[in-house]
């Protein structure tokens, strides 16, 4: 009889422990778990945003550096093969931008052949207009000796991708002119080219900049 009562009491004393082990999470534990998950989720989103911004900046910098070096090479080649250059403003000598570099091309030069027999190569810079979602741009076109449109086709060539969200905006560097004529030794002129490449005007996060400045001398014909 004692053994039977002992067995019954033992089973009764074990049951509350089993019931306690089988209970679910309490409300406080559930709230704490949700709070931890929210914190971890927020950290994950922040990390992803940082990585994405860094990736976009890296892509933009690579794009600007590549395009910038290519454009500078083209402009430098035009200047070195020129007989004379002028820096003019909007409406002067066929300038259709805020600032233009008008390059006179010798008829014996390769540039003259590339131009389709046009006497002048023009590089025109137009400042950005954020309110109209327009990047600052740099274009190339050709003129004849009368400052009239020349070439076939006689259209402008965009030197940079001007998409306001994905492209490049060309801006002044440190407030300087994009094109500056410099008087060199022996009356040989040189041209300073200075501009800042920035991400498109519609980009607000992950912006990037590449400053470019170089001086190119004219040949002494």
C-alpha positions as CSV (number, residue, x, y, z in Angstrom):
1,X,0.0,0.0,0.0
2,X,2.8,2.4,0.9
3,X,4.5,1.6,-2.4
4,X,1.3,2.4,-4.3
5,X,0.8,5.8,-2.6
6,X,4.4,6.7,-3.1
7,X,4.1,6.0,-6.8
8,X,0.9,8.1,-7.1
9,X,2.5,11.0,-5.2
10,X,5.6,10.8,-7.4
11,X,3.5,10.9,-10.6
12,X,1.5,13.9,-9.3
13,X,4.7,15.8,-8.3
14,X,6.2,15.2,-11.8
15,X,3.1,16.4,-13.8
16,X,3.4,20.1,-12.9
17,X,7.0,20.1,-14.0
18,X,6.0,18.5,-17.3
19,X,3.2,21.0,-17.8
20,X,5.6,23.9,-17.0
21,X,8.1,22.7,-19.6
22,X,5.3,22.4,-22.2
23,X,4.1,26.0,-21.7
24,X,4.7,28.5,-24.7
25,X,6.4,31.9,-24.6
26,X,5.1,34.6,-22.3
27,X,3.9,37.9,-23.6
28,X,7.0,39.7,-22.3
29,X,9.2,37.1,-24.0
30,X,7.3,37.5,-27.2
31,X,7.6,41.3,-27.2
32,X,11.3,41.0,-26.5
33,X,11.8,38.6,-29.4
34,X,9.8,40.9,-31.7
35,X,11.9,43.9,-30.6
36,X,15.2,42.0,-31.2
37,X,14.0,41.0,-34.7
38,X,13.1,44.6,-35.5
39,X,16.5,45.8,-34.4
40,X,18.3,43.1,-36.4
41,X,16.1,43.9,-39.4
42,X,16.8,47.6,-39.1
43,X,20.6,46.9,-38.9
44,X,20.3,44.7,-42.0
45,X,18.4,47.3,-44.0
46,X,21.0,50.0,-43.0
47,X,23.9,47.8,-44.0
48,X,22.2,47.0,-47.3
49,X,21.7,50.7,-48.0
50,X,25.3,51.5,-47.2
51,X,26.5,48.8,-49.5
52,X,24.2,49.9,-52.2
53,X,25.2,53.5,-51.9
54,X,28.9,52.6,-51.9
55,X,28.4,50.4,-55.0
56,X,26.5,53.2,-56.9
57,X,29.3,55.7,-56.0
58,X,32.0,53.3,-57.2
59,X,30.1,52.8,-60.5
60,X,29.6,56.5,-61.0
61,X,33.2,57.3,-60.3
62,X,34.4,54.6,-62.7
63,X,32.0,56.0,-65.4
64,X,33.1,59.6,-64.9
65,X,36.8,58.8,-64.9
66,X,36.5,56.8,-68.1
67,X,34.4,59.3,-69.9
68,X,36.5,62.2,-68.6
69,X,39.8,60.8,-69.8
70,X,38.3,60.0,-73.2
71,X,36.8,63.5,-73.6
72,X,40.0,65.3,-72.5
73,X,42.0,63.2,-75.0
74,X,39.7,64.3,-77.8
75,X,39.8,68.0,-76.8
76,X,43.6,67.9,-76.4
77,X,44.0,66.4,-79.9
78,X,41.8,69.2,-81.4
79,X,43.8,71.9,-79.6
80,X,47.3,70.6,-80.6
81,X,46.2,70.3,-84.2
82,X,44.8,73.8,-84.3
83,X,46.1,77.0,-85.8
84,X,44.3,79.3,-83.4
85,X,41.7,79.1,-80.6
86,X,39.2,81.5,-79.0
87,X,37.2,81.4,-75.8
88,X,33.8,83.1,-76.4
89,X,30.5,83.4,-74.7
90,X,26.9,82.6,-75.7
91,X,26.0,84.1,-79.1
92,X,29.5,85.0,-80.0
93,X,31.1,83.5,-83.2
94,X,28.5,80.7,-83.3
95,X,28.7,79.7,-79.6
96,X,25.5,78.0,-78.4
97,X,26.6,77.4,-74.9
98,X,27.5,79.4,-71.8
99,X,31.1,79.1,-72.8
100,X,32.7,77.9,-76.0
101,X,36.2,77.0,-77.2
102,X,36.3,77.8,-80.9
103,X,39.2,76.0,-82.6
104,X,40.4,77.0,-86.1
105,X,41.5,73.9,-88.0
106,X,44.2,73.9,-90.7
107,X,43.0,72.5,-94.0
108,X,46.0,70.1,-94.0
109,X,45.2,68.6,-90.6
110,X,43.5,65.4,-89.7
111,X,41.0,67.3,-87.7
112,X,39.8,69.1,-90.9
113,X,39.2,65.7,-92.6
114,X,37.3,64.4,-89.5
115,X,35.2,67.5,-89.5
116,X,34.1,66.9,-93.1
117,X,36.0,69.9,-94.4
118,X,34.8,72.4,-91.8
119,X,37.1,75.1,-90.7
120,X,36.2,75.3,-87.0
121,X,35.6,72.8,-84.2
122,X,33.6,74.1,-81.3
123,X,33.3,72.7,-77.8
124,X,30.4,74.3,-76.0
125,X,29.7,74.0,-72.3
126,X,26.2,74.5,-70.9
127,X,25.6,74.9,-67.2
128,X,23.3,72.5,-65.3
129,X,19.7,73.5,-64.6
130,X,18.4,71.5,-61.6
131,X,14.9,73.0,-61.8
132,X,14.6,71.6,-65.3
133,X,16.4,68.3,-64.5
134,X,19.2,69.1,-67.0
135,X,22.8,68.1,-66.4
136,X,25.6,70.4,-67.3
137,X,26.7,69.3,-70.7
138,X,29.7,69.5,-73.1
139,X,29.0,69.2,-76.8
140,X,31.1,69.3,-80.0
141,X,30.0,70.7,-83.4
142,X,31.5,72.2,-86.5
143,X,31.3,75.6,-88.2
144,X,32.5,77.0,-91.4
145,X,34.5,80.2,-91.8
146,X,31.3,82.3,-91.5
147,X,30.5,80.7,-88.2
148,X,27.5,78.8,-89.8
149,X,26.7,75.2,-89.1
150,X,28.9,72.8,-91.1
151,X,29.3,69.1,-91.6
152,X,27.2,66.1,-92.5
153,X,25.2,65.7,-90.4
154,X,25.6,69.2,-88.9
155,X,24.4,68.1,-85.5
156,X,25.9,68.4,-82.0
157,X,27.7,65.5,-80.5
158,X,27.2,65.0,-76.7
159,X,30.5,64.1,-75.1
160,X,29.0,62.8,-71.9
161,X,26.0,60.8,-70.9
162,X,23.4,63.5,-70.0
163,X,20.8,61.3,-68.3
164,X,19.9,63.3,-65.2
165,X,19.5,60.2,-63.1
166,X,22.2,57.9,-64.5
167,X,24.5,60.3,-66.4
168,X,27.2,62.9,-65.7
169,X,26.8,66.6,-65.1
170,X,29.6,68.9,-66.1
171,X,30.1,71.9,-63.8
172,X,32.6,74.6,-63.2
173,X,35.6,73.6,-61.1
174,X,36.3,76.0,-58.2
175,X,34.3,78.7,-60.0
176,X,36.8,78.9,-62.8
177,X,36.0,79.1,-66.5
178,X,35.7,75.8,-68.3
179,X,38.0,77.1,-71.0
180,X,40.7,79.7,-70.4
181,X,43.2,81.0,-73.0
182,X,46.7,81.4,-71.6
183,X,49.5,83.4,-73.3
184,X,52.6,81.3,-73.3
185,X,56.3,82.0,-74.1
186,X,57.1,83.1,-77.7
187,X,53.5,84.1,-78.1
188,X,52.4,80.5,-78.3
189,X,49.0,80.2,-76.7
190,X,47.8,77.4,-74.4
191,X,44.4,76.5,-73.2
192,X,43.4,75.5,-69.7
193,X,40.5,73.1,-69.4
194,X,38.9,72.8,-66.0
195,X,35.6,71.2,-65.1
196,X,34.1,69.0,-62.4
197,X,32.2,65.8,-63.3
198,X,29.3,65.1,-60.9
199,X,26.5,62.6,-60.8
200,X,23.3,63.5,-62.5
201,X,21.3,66.4,-61.1
202,X,18.4,64.0,-60.1
203,X,20.7,62.0,-57.8
204,X,20.4,63.0,-54.2
205,X,22.1,60.0,-52.5
206,X,25.4,58.4,-53.3
207,X,26.7,61.4,-55.2
208,X,30.3,61.4,-56.6
209,X,32.6,64.0,-58.1
210,X,35.7,63.9,-60.3
211,X,37.6,67.2,-60.8
212,X,39.6,67.5,-64.0
213,X,42.1,70.2,-65.0
214,X,44.7,70.2,-67.7
215,X,46.7,72.7,-69.8
216,X,47.3,72.1,-73.5
217,X,49.7,74.0,-75.6
218,X,49.2,75.0,-79.3
219,X,51.7,74.1,-81.9
220,X,53.8,76.9,-83.3
221,X,52.9,76.9,-87.0
